């Protein structure tokens, strides 16, 4: 008897993915509906997936690697785990400053790391830059998740890239000193704690606020409504942003389906699914694709430090340590 894959007329596509959002299942189901190619996903942390690809070598079943961090993709390239892909669609649809120069991976959503502030306690314009959160007047008023989070590591890596290690150290120390509590929980927990009055500002990816604002849980919607989203550094290099990115593995058995999948991820139809489903920004920054991202409005994302995030993330980890940011 034919297997399900064969019945659909094509070999399955095996994806190793660090993404863990509901919208991804819908995206994969749509890909199958359009192409007949079944998508089989293995979910784990990027570091684990990279280790797994290394140890499996040419026997790996994976065709595609997906992470939510350009630095991890750069490491996968250095480890020889990805193969270059040439695609006009991918080149046309993604910013040149935010992808691998040789096409080993391409971004498909933009993930801005901004700041939320309590609407009733923080005046418009009071917080404009990440630097504000390190000022003495913010003592005991700031929240952030652990420095073990890749999101914080890439933020600090961007500060190192733009301002140097000393400035980054000073900033990390200042914020660590201003924290209202030792880091705990994820970004959503920081937003909820600001809404609950535990602090006045928190560092968070914008899509987590989107998830709260559009939650089925009324308490979460209330928490989201209590804060204002700020995209920092608009008069400077722009808001730190990372990406979801995908690349085809070195030993892919189904590289052609992998290329189709990557091209599918940047199609307007799928970009709209992300904008409306996980509230990430389209990689094209076309804000007309989703109501929430349109409401937040235009902002400049920092493209200048982007390709240095991987190289500088070990330095970021070291600086967080010495700054006492747990
Ligand atoms: Fe996330």
Boltz pocket constraint, residues with backbone or C-beta under 6 A from the ligand:
constraints:
  - pocket:
      binder: B
      contacts: [[A, 205]]
      max_distance: 6.0
